[in-house]
Amino acid sequence: MKTNLMSALLIAGLLFNTGCSEKKDATDTAEDINDNKIENNSAGTQMANSEGDAKDVAEYMVDLANTGMSELEMSKIAADRATNQSVKDFAKQTVDTHTEDEARLKAEASKYNVTLPSTMSNDAQEMVNKLRDEKAGMDFDKKYLDNMADVNDKAMNKAKNLIDNTTEPALKEFAQKIVTDDQQHMDKAKMLKDALK
């Protein structure tokens, strides 16, 4: 009996240590910080109707930062490594747009004391790493365009949610710009991918 109890405690301890040693996701960390700020009234809850809405708004801003960093990093890689000139041009344009959008998001977040992640989420980083590891050529170009269409779709959904949950006109206007920009990027990525077939 003592052996079984000791074995169970040892296994539980190992599982706990393994779980604690994994790198915490940057978006989760930012969301935790924002939730704490909002609960303690140190974040700008005027950005929403209620504390719950403020938490949602902060979460959507964190998610938009993550998708924006993903698009920016993938596009930097593609601007350098894409073999199709149209894909390369699209990537360069996307870098310009997202550099501007990321600066605006940081400014909006600063107004409301919202903490944004300093790095991409683990999933986003994995997607960027896989693209980086892809050999240059048509498969690379297609993978980049597929990833961009997917990330743009996610970003548009988060931006629409932000529009629905914030009471701040400047945040609504910024989120609408993200919807417009990312719809154009998603449509262009799909068009370019179809042209590569």
N, C-alpha and C positions, 0 to 999 in steps of 0.2 A: 504494500500500500504506500509506504514512504517513497519507494522507488518511482511509482507511478506519479505521485504528487510532485516529486522533484523533477521528473522528466517533463511534466506538463508546465511547471514553472520555468524551466529552462527553455522550452520551445516558445512559450509566451514572451519571455525576455528577448529571445533572438528575433522573433517577429516584430516586436516593438522597436528594437534597435535598427532592424532593416528598414522599417517604415520611416523612422526618423532620419536615417542617413540619406534618403533620397532628396534630391534638390527640389525645394518647394517652387511651384510655378509662380513666375513673376506676376501674372495677372491675378492669381489667387491672393498673393501678398498685398497687391494694391487694393483689391476689393476689401480685404480684411481691414486695412488701414482706413479706407473710406467709411466702412460701416461703423468703425469705432469713432471716427470724427463726427459722423452724423448723429450717432447715439449720444455723444457728449456735446452736441450743438456747436462744434468748432468748424464744421463745414457749412458752406452756404446753402441752407435748406430753402432759400428763396428761389432756387432753381426748379423747385417742384412744389406741388400742393401739400405734401405730407412727408414725414420721415421715410415712410415706405417708398413713396415715389422718388424721394431724393436718393435713396439707396439704389433704386433702379436706374436713375439718370446717371449716377456715378458709375454703376456697372457698365452701362452702355458706352460711356466715355472710355472706360478701361478697355472694353472690347474693340472699340473703334481705333484706339491707339495700337492694340495688338494687330488688328487686320491691316492697319496702315503701315506699321513696321514690316509686316510680312510682304505686302505688295512692294514696298520700297526696296527691301533687300533682294527679293526675287528679280525685280526689274533692273537693279544695278548689275546683278549677275548676267541677266539676259542682254543688257545693253552692251556688255563686253563679249559675251560668248555666242549669242544667237548667230546662226549662219544665214538666215533669210533676212534680207535688208529691211523688209517691211516689219518684221518682228522686232528687229533691232531698233528701228525708228519708234515703234510703239513703246518699247521698253524705255527708251530715252524720254519720251513724252510723259510716260507714267512716273518716272523718277521726278521730273519737274513738278508735276501736279501734286504728287504725294509729299514732296519736300515742303511745298507751300501749305498743304492741308495739315501736315503734322505740326508745323509751326503755329498754325491757327488753333488747332486742338489744344496744344500746350498753353496758349494764351487764355483760351476759354476755361480750361481746367484750373489755371492759376487764379482766375477771378473768383472761383467758387471753392477754392482750397481743396480741389479734388486731386488725389495722388494718381498719377498714371504710371504704368509699369515702365521700368527702365530698360527692360529687355523683352523679347518676344516670349510668348508662352512656350512650354516644352513642345507641344504639338506643332506650333508654327515653326519653331526652330528645326524640328525634325523634317518638316516639309522643305524648308530652305536648304538644309543639309543634303537632302536627297536630290534636289535640283542641282546643287553645286557639284555633287558627285556624278551627275549624268554627263556622259561624253558629249561633246559638242557635235551637233548635226541635227537632222530633222526630228529625231526623237526628243532631243533636248528642247527644241523650239515648241513641239507639241505639248510636252510636259509643262513647260512654262505657261503656255496659253491655257491649258486645262486648269492648272493651279490658280491662275489669275481669274478665270471665270468663276471658280469655286469661291475664292476669297472675296471677290467683288460681290457675289450673291450674299454671302454672310454679312459683309459690311453694310450693304443696302438694308438688310433686315434690321440690323442693330440701329442704323441711322433712322429708319422709320419708327422704331420703338422709341428712340430718343425724342423725335418730333412729337409723338403721342403723349409722352410723359413729362416733358419739361414745360414750365410756364414762361421761360425766358425767350423773348423774341430772337436774341442774338444766337442762342443755342439752336433754336428751331431753324434759323436761316443757315447756320453752319451745317447742320445735319442734312438740310435739303441740298446743299451744295455737294455733300458726300454722295447722296442718292443720285444726283444728276451725273457727277463725275464717274462714279462706279458703274452706273448703267451704261454710259458710253464706253468705259473700259471693258465691261463684260461683253457688250455687243461686238466691239472691235476684236476682242480675243477670239470669240466664236467665229467671226467672219474670217480672220486670218487663219485659224485652224482649218476651216473648211477649204480655204484656198491652198493649203499645204497637201491636201489629199491627192 
